[in-house]
Amino acid sequence: MDQIAPAVIAPHRVFTRAEWAKLRADTPLTLTSDDLMRLKSLNDPISLDEVVEIYLPLSRLLALYVAATQNLYAVTRTFLGTSDGLTPFIIGIAGSVAVGKSTTARVLKALLSRWPNTPKVDLIATDGFLKPNARLEREHLMDRKGFPGSYDRPALSAFLADIKAGKRNVPAPVYSHLAYDIMPGETIVIDRPDILIVEGLNVLQTSKPPRDGRQIPFVSDFFDFSIYLDAEEAALRRWYIDRFRRLRDTAFQDPKSYFHRYAMMDEAETERIATGLWERINLVNLRENILPTRPRADLILVKGDDHRIERVALRRI
């Protein structure tokens, strides 16, 4: 995978880790080591140094973006003569399987929730908008789970439209990684957050307009700011296989797990199965659908082989 460089993506300005860290200014560190242990995902090492040097400057930048965006919304309300409250600020986080999207989303949520004005920050993963397995089976999409066509995109767009409109108690489906499926009848409710973080593989994806001229909003149309987590293919492959091995020894041991059949595999079989899943499904999705959306992000976080963020690319304004 080609890494970010100034000549590759002209709309972005690229910072080294040291250059980016200086932009923290006086943003306070509000997370402890114990907080970080609770927030990080399986097989995703992240340190307080990473929070200080990468996420605190990002938190400061987002504080400025949120304030400016809310001022713009207030100007629009003044023009219209309405007073319908604040419009939620929506942040999208995209990137490959195993790149660390969930950890980034949870760390950002924790930092943003600790701002002095204590904004209400919610987080949702697009997994909840995957089509149920029974439907994926009917549509022959089980081996394409996580590809754009495996999501109920109209439902996700309608959910985000309701959030952006400031509606109260907007429900979203619940996905179980244990069952590897949507949980029938279960929902989570998002009630007018100040900030909503939306994390998913393909949240920056676009599609071809229909020939009949119907309007199709993209998920990213609802974003006020977007982040793409980037890494080399070789690193992503290794992280995926390492995570699969860790899951074999933990979550897959539960008899209720969809992947329980993998729980007793030896190392060689684990390597073979995980490599096959990566190459047949996740690598294809990365190359065809996820990586092409990278230039659309407002901010790109580039990871090295050790998961440590080495460079940051910020879209020029």
C-alpha positions as CSV (number, residue, x, y, z in Angstrom):
1,M,0.0,0.0,0.0
2,D,1.3,3.4,-0.9
3,Q,1.9,5.6,2.2
4,I,0.9,9.2,2.5
5,A,3.3,11.7,1.0
6,P,2.8,15.4,0.0
7,A,3.1,14.5,-3.7
8,V,0.5,11.7,-3.4
9,I,-2.3,13.6,-1.8
10,A,-2.0,17.3,-2.6
11,P,-5.0,18.5,-0.6
12,H,-3.3,17.3,2.7
13,R,-0.5,18.9,4.6
14,V,1.7,16.2,6.2
15,F,3.2,16.4,9.7
16,T,5.8,14.3,11.4
17,R,4.9,12.9,14.8
18,A,7.1,15.5,16.5
19,E,5.6,18.4,14.4
20,W,2.1,17.3,15.2
21,A,2.8,16.9,18.9
22,K,3.8,20.5,19.2
23,L,0.2,21.5,18.2
24,R,-1.1,20.2,21.5
25,A,-0.5,23.7,23.0
26,D,-1.9,23.6,26.6
27,T,-4.5,20.9,26.0
28,P,-4.6,19.0,29.3
29,L,-4.2,15.2,29.6
30,T,-7.4,13.9,31.2
31,L,-6.8,10.1,30.7
32,T,-4.9,7.8,33.0
33,S,-3.1,4.6,32.2
34,D,-6.0,2.7,33.7
35,D,-8.5,4.6,31.5
36,L,-6.4,3.6,28.5
37,M,-6.3,0.0,29.4
38,R,-10.1,0.0,29.4
39,L,-10.4,1.8,26.1
40,K,-8.0,-0.1,23.9
41,S,-9.0,-3.0,21.7
42,L,-7.6,-6.5,21.7
43,N,-4.1,-6.5,20.2
44,D,-4.0,-2.8,19.7
45,P,-1.1,-1.4,21.9
46,I,-1.5,2.3,22.6
47,S,0.4,4.3,25.2
48,L,-0.1,7.5,27.1
49,D,2.6,9.0,24.9
50,E,0.4,8.3,21.9
51,V,-2.4,10.1,23.5
52,V,-0.3,13.1,24.4
53,E,1.5,13.4,21.1
54,I,-1.3,12.5,18.7
55,Y,-4.8,12.6,20.3
56,L,-4.4,15.7,22.4
57,P,-3.5,17.9,19.4
58,L,-6.4,16.2,17.6
59,S,-8.7,16.9,20.5
60,R,-7.7,20.6,20.4
61,L,-8.3,20.7,16.6
62,L,-11.7,19.1,17.0
63,A,-12.6,21.6,19.8
64,L,-11.9,24.4,17.3
65,Y,-13.9,22.7,14.5
66,V,-16.9,22.1,16.8
67,A,-17.0,25.7,18.0
68,A,-16.7,27.0,14.4
69,T,-19.3,24.7,13.1
70,Q,-21.8,25.4,15.8
71,N,-21.3,29.1,15.2
72,L,-22.1,28.5,11.5
73,Y,-25.3,26.6,12.5
74,A,-26.2,29.5,14.8
75,V,-25.8,32.0,11.9
76,T,-28.1,29.8,9.7
77,R,-30.7,29.7,12.5
78,T,-30.5,33.4,12.9
79,F,-31.1,33.8,9.1
80,L,-34.1,31.5,9.3
81,G,-35.5,33.0,12.4
82,T,-35.6,29.6,14.2
83,S,-34.3,28.4,17.6
84,D,-34.4,24.6,17.3
85,G,-31.3,23.9,19.4
86,L,-27.8,22.7,18.5
87,T,-27.1,20.5,15.5
88,P,-24.9,17.5,16.5
89,F,-21.3,17.5,15.2
90,I,-20.6,14.1,13.5
91,I,-17.1,12.6,13.2
92,G,-16.5,9.6,10.9
93,I,-13.6,7.2,11.4
94,A,-12.7,4.8,8.6
95,G,-9.9,2.3,7.8
96,S,-9.1,-1.4,7.3
97,V,-10.0,-4.3,9.6
98,A,-7.4,-4.6,12.4
99,V,-6.1,-1.0,12.0
100,G,-7.4,0.2,15.3
101,K,-10.5,2.2,14.5
102,S,-12.4,1.1,17.7
103,T,-9.5,2.2,19.9
104,T,-9.2,5.5,18.2
105,A,-13.0,6.0,18.4
106,R,-13.1,5.2,22.2
107,V,-10.1,7.3,23.0
108,L,-11.5,10.3,21.1
109,K,-14.9,9.8,22.8
110,A,-13.2,9.8,26.3
111,L,-11.1,12.9,25.5
112,L,-14.0,14.9,24.0
113,S,-16.3,14.0,26.9
114,R,-13.8,15.5,29.2
115,W,-13.8,19.0,27.7
116,P,-14.5,21.7,30.2
117,N,-18.1,22.2,28.9
118,T,-18.6,18.4,29.3
119,P,-20.3,17.8,25.9
120,K,-22.5,14.8,25.4
121,V,-20.5,12.5,23.2
122,D,-21.9,9.2,21.8
123,L,-20.2,6.5,19.7
124,I,-21.7,4.1,17.2
125,A,-20.2,1.5,14.9
126,T,-21.7,0.8,11.5
127,D,-21.7,-3.0,12.3
128,G,-25.2,-2.5,13.7
129,F,-26.3,-1.6,10.2
130,L,-25.0,-4.8,8.6
131,K,-27.7,-6.8,7.0
132,P,-28.7,-9.8,9.2
133,N,-26.9,-13.1,8.3
134,A,-30.1,-14.6,6.9
135,R,-30.5,-11.8,4.4
136,L,-26.8,-12.0,3.6
137,E,-27.1,-15.7,2.9
138,R,-30.1,-15.1,0.6
139,E,-28.2,-12.4,-1.3
140,H,-25.0,-14.6,-1.4
141,L,-23.0,-12.0,0.5
142,M,-21.8,-13.9,3.6
143,D,-18.3,-13.9,2.1
144,R,-18.6,-10.2,1.5
145,K,-19.6,-9.2,5.0
146,G,-18.1,-5.7,5.5
147,F,-18.2,-4.8,1.8
148,P,-20.5,-1.9,1.0
149,G,-23.3,-4.1,-0.3
150,S,-23.5,-5.9,3.0
151,Y,-24.9,-2.9,4.8
152,D,-28.4,-1.6,5.0
153,R,-27.3,1.8,3.7
154,P,-30.7,3.4,3.5
155,A,-31.3,2.6,7.2
156,L,-27.8,4.0,8.1
157,S,-28.5,7.2,6.1
158,A,-31.9,7.6,7.7
159,F,-30.4,7.2,11.2
160,L,-27.8,9.9,10.5
161,A,-30.4,12.2,9.0
162,D,-32.5,11.9,12.1
163,I,-29.4,12.6,14.3
164,K,-28.4,15.6,12.2
165,A,-32.0,16.9,12.4
166,G,-31.7,16.9,16.2
167,K,-34.5,14.3,16.7
168,R,-34.8,12.7,20.2
169,N,-34.2,9.1,21.0
170,V,-33.1,7.8,17.6
171,P,-32.8,4.0,17.7
172,A,-30.0,1.9,16.0
173,P,-29.7,-1.9,15.6
174,V,-27.4,-3.9,17.8
175,Y,-24.7,-6.1,16.4
176,S,-23.2,-9.0,18.4
177,H,-19.6,-9.9,17.6
178,L,-20.1,-13.1,19.7
179,A,-23.1,-14.2,17.5
180,Y,-21.6,-12.5,14.4
181,D,-25.1,-11.2,13.6
182,I,-27.7,-8.5,14.3
183,M,-29.6,-9.1,17.5
184,P,-33.3,-9.2,16.7
185,G,-35.4,-6.7,18.6
186,E,-32.5,-5.0,20.3
187,T,-31.6,-1.4,19.8
188,I,-29.4,1.3,21.3
189,V,-30.8,4.8,21.5
190,I,-29.0,8.0,20.7
191,D,-30.5,11.1,22.2
192,R,-29.4,14.4,20.7
193,P,-25.6,14.3,21.4
194,D,-23.4,17.3,21.0
195,I,-20.9,15.0,19.2
196,L,-21.5,11.6,17.5
197,I,-18.6,9.5,16.5
198,V,-19.4,7.0,13.7
199,E,-16.8,4.2,13.2
200,G,-16.8,1.8,10.3
201,L,-14.9,0.2,7.4
202,N,-16.7,2.0,4.6
203,V,-18.1,5.2,6.1
204,L,-16.3,7.3,3.5
205,Q,-17.5,5.2,0.6
206,T,-19.4,6.7,-2.3
207,S,-21.3,5.0,-5.1
208,K,-22.5,5.7,-8.6
209,P,-25.6,7.8,-8.9
210,P,-28.7,5.8,-10.1
211,R,-29.7,6.1,-13.7
212,D,-33.3,7.2,-12.8
213,G,-32.0,10.4,-11.1
214,R,-33.1,9.5,-7.6
215,Q,-31.2,11.2,-4.8
216,I,-28.8,9.0,-2.8
217,P,-27.1,10.6,0.2
218,F,-23.7,9.2,1.1
219,V,-23.0,8.4,4.8
220,S,-20.1,10.9,4.7
221,D,-22.5,13.7,3.6
222,F,-23.5,13.8,7.3
223,F,-20.0,14.2,8.6
224,D,-18.5,17.4,9.9
225,F,-15.0,15.8,10.2
226,S,-13.6,12.5,9.0
227,I,-10.5,10.5,10.0
228,Y,-8.8,7.6,8.1
229,L,-6.4,5.2,9.9
230,D,-3.7,4.1,7.5
231,A,-1.0,1.4,7.5
232,E,0.9,-0.8,5.1
233,E,-0.7,-4.0,3.9
234,A,1.9,-6.2,5.4
235,A,1.4,-4.6,8.9
236,L,-2.4,-4.9,8.6
237,R,-2.1,-8.6,7.6
238,R,0.1,-9.3,10.6
239,W,-2.2,-7.4,13.0
240,Y,-5.2,-9.3,11.6
241,I,-3.6,-12.7,12.1
242,D,-2.3,-11.8,15.5
243,R,-5.8,-10.7,16.5
244,F,-7.3,-13.8,15.2
245,R,-4.9,-15.8,17.3
246,R,-5.8,-13.8,20.4
247,L,-9.5,-14.3,19.7
248,R,-8.9,-18.1,19.3
249,D,-7.6,-18.1,22.9
250,T,-10.3,-15.8,24.3
251,A,-13.7,-15.0,22.7
252,F,-13.7,-18.1,20.4
253,Q,-13.6,-20.3,23.5
254,D,-17.2,-19.4,24.4
255,P,-19.5,-22.1,23.0
256,K,-21.9,-19.4,22.0
257,S,-19.4,-17.8,19.7
258,Y,-20.1,-18.1,16.0
259,F,-16.4,-18.9,15.6
260,H,-16.2,-21.5,18.4
261,R,-15.2,-24.1,15.8
262,Y,-11.8,-22.4,15.6
263,A,-11.1,-22.5,19.3
264,M,-9.1,-25.7,19.3
265,M,-7.0,-25.2,16.2
266,D,-3.2,-25.5,16.5
267,E,-0.8,-22.7,15.4
268,A,-0.4,-23.9,11.9
269,E,-4.1,-24.3,11.2
270,T,-4.8,-20.9,12.9
271,E,-2.2,-19.3,10.6
272,R,-3.7,-20.9,7.5
273,I,-7.3,-20.0,8.3
274,A,-6.6,-16.4,9.3
275,T,-4.4,-15.9,6.2
276,G,-7.1,-17.2,4.0
277,L,-9.8,-15.0,5.5
278,W,-7.5,-12.0,5.2
279,E,-6.6,-12.6,1.6
280,R,-10.0,-13.7,0.3
281,I,-12.1,-11.1,2.1
282,N,-10.4,-8.4,4.0
283,L,-7.6,-7.6,1.6
284,V,-10.0,-7.5,-1.3
285,N,-12.3,-5.1,0.6
286,L,-9.4,-2.9,1.5
287,R,-8.1,-2.6,-2.0
288,E,-11.4,-2.3,-3.8
289,N,-13.5,-0.2,-1.3
290,I,-11.7,1.1,1.7
291,L,-8.3,2.4,0.5
292,P,-9.8,4.4,-2.4
293,T,-11.7,6.5,0.2
294,R,-8.5,7.6,2.0
295,P,-8.1,10.9,0.1
296,R,-11.6,12.0,1.1
297,A,-10.7,12.1,4.8
298,D,-10.1,15.4,6.6
299,L,-7.3,13.8,8.7
300,I,-5.2,10.7,8.0
301,L,-3.3,8.9,10.8
302,V,-0.5,6.8,9.4
303,K,0.7,3.9,11.6
304,G,4.0,2.2,11.5
305,D,4.7,-1.6,12.0
306,D,4.3,-1.3,15.8
307,H,0.9,0.4,15.6
308,R,2.6,3.7,16.6
309,I,1.3,6.7,14.6
310,E,4.2,8.1,12.6
311,R,2.7,10.8,10.5
312,V,-0.5,12.9,10.3
313,A,-2.0,14.4,7.1
314,L,-4.5,17.2,7.6
315,R,-6.6,18.4,4.7
316,R,-5.8,21.9,3.7
317,I,-8.7,24.4,4.2
